[in-house]
C-alpha cells in the first residue's frame, strides 16, 4: 500500500463530513482488510479528515451568520439550531449522523459554538463511530 491510500481515506472522510456525499466507512474497512496499516492509524486519519470536514461546515455557518438573518436558514436547519440551543456543544457528538450531522455542524458555526468545543465533540463522536465500524467488521 502507498501513502496515497491514507490520503484517499482522509479526502473521503473530509468530503463525507461536508455537504458532499462520501463513503469513508467503505474505504476504512477496505484498507483495514488489507492490513497494511494499523486500525488505530486508519481511525486517526479518518477521524481527522471527518472532523476537519465538519469544521469546514462550522466555518460556513459562522460566515453565513454574519451575512444572513436567522430566518434565511431553511427549515431543515431549525431542529439543529434548537438542539444546539438546548444541549450546547455536546450535541456535536452526533455530527457523524447522516442527514443530521451536516446541519448540526453548520448550526454550531451559526450559533458561534466555541471552535475548541466543536472540534472536541465532533472528533469524539466521529472517532467513536469509526472505531465501532472497524470493531464490527473485524
C-alpha positions in Angstrom: 0.0 0.0 0.0 1.1 3.5 -0.7 0.6 6.6 1.4 -1.8 7.6 -1.3 -4.3 5.2 0.3 -4.2 7.2 3.5 -4.6 10.4 1.6 -7.6 8.9 -0.2 -9.1 7.9 3.1 -8.5 11.4 4.5 -10.1 13.0 1.5 -13.1 10.7 1.5 -13.7 11.3 5.2 -13.3 15.1 4.7 -15.8 15.1 1.9 -18.2 12.9 3.8 -18.4 15.5 6.6 -19.2 18.4 4.3 -22.4 18.9 2.3 -21.0 16.5 -0.4 -21.7 12.8 -0.3 -18.9 10.3 0.5 -18.3 6.8 1.7 -15.4 6.9 4.1 -16.6 3.9 6.1 -16.2 1.7 3.0 -12.6 3.0 2.4 -11.8 2.5 6.1 -13.0 -1.1 6.1 -11.2 -2.0 2.8 -7.9 -0.5 4.0 -8.3 -2.4 7.3 -8.8 -5.7 5.4 -5.5 -5.1 3.5 -3.8 -5.0 6.9 -1.1 -2.6 5.5 -1.9 -0.1 8.3 -2.9 -0.4 11.9 -6.6 0.1 12.8 -5.6 2.9 15.1 -3.8 4.8 12.3 -6.8 4.3 9.9 -9.2 5.5 12.6 -7.0 8.5 13.3 -6.7 9.5 9.6 -10.5 9.1 9.0 -11.4 11.0 12.2 -9.0 13.8 11.4 -10.4 14.2 7.9 -14.0 13.9 9.0 -13.5 16.4 11.9 -11.8 18.9 9.6 -14.7 18.5 7.1 -17.2 19.1 10.0 -15.2 22.2 11.0 -15.3 23.4 7.4 -19.1 23.3 7.6 -18.8 25.0 11.0 -16.9 27.8 9.3 -19.5 28.1 6.6 -22.2 28.5 9.3 -20.1 31.1 11.1 -19.6 33.0 7.9 -23.3 32.8 6.9 -24.4 34.1 10.3 -22.6 37.4 9.6 -24.3 37.8 6.3 -27.8 36.4 6.6 -30.7 36.8 9.0 -31.7 33.7 11.0 -34.9 33.3 9.0 -32.7 32.8 5.9 -31.8 29.3 7.1 -34.1 26.7 5.6 -36.5 24.7 7.8 -34.1 21.7 7.7 -31.7 23.7 9.9 -34.3 24.7 12.6 -34.1 21.4 14.5 -30.3 21.6 14.6 -30.5 25.2 15.9 -32.9 24.1 18.6 -30.8 21.0 19.6 -27.7 23.1 19.9 -29.5 25.8 21.8 -30.7 23.2 24.2 -27.8 20.8 24.5 -24.9 23.0 23.5 -21.7 21.7 22.0 -22.2 18.1 23.3 -24.9 17.8 20.6 -22.0 17.7 18.2 -21.2 14.1 19.3 -24.0 13.4 16.8 -22.3 15.2 14.0 -21.4 11.9 12.3 -25.1 11.0 11.7 -26.3 11.0 8.1 -28.7 13.9 7.3 -28.5 15.3 10.8 -24.7 15.8 11.1 -24.2 18.5 8.5 -26.9 20.8 9.8 -25.6 20.4 13.3 -22.1 21.5 12.2 -23.5 24.4 10.3 -25.8 25.4 13.2 -22.8 25.2 15.6 -20.9 27.8 13.5 -24.0 29.9 13.1 -24.5 29.9 16.9 -20.8 30.6 17.5 -20.2 27.4 19.4 -16.5 27.6 20.6 -14.2 26.1 17.9 -12.4 24.1 20.7 -15.6 22.6 22.0 -16.8 21.9 18.4 -13.6 20.1 17.5 -13.6 18.1 20.7 -17.1 16.8 20.5 -17.0 16.3 16.7 -13.8 14.3 16.9 -15.1 12.2 19.8 -18.3 11.3 18.0 -16.7 10.7 14.7 -13.7 8.7 16.2 -16.1 6.5 18.2 -18.1 5.8 15.0 -15.0 4.8 13.0 -13.9 2.6 15.9 -17.2 0.9 16.0 -17.2 0.4 12.3 -13.8 -1.4 12.5 -14.8 -3.4 15.5 -18.0 -4.6 13.8 -16.2 -5.5 10.5 -13.1 -7.2 12.1 
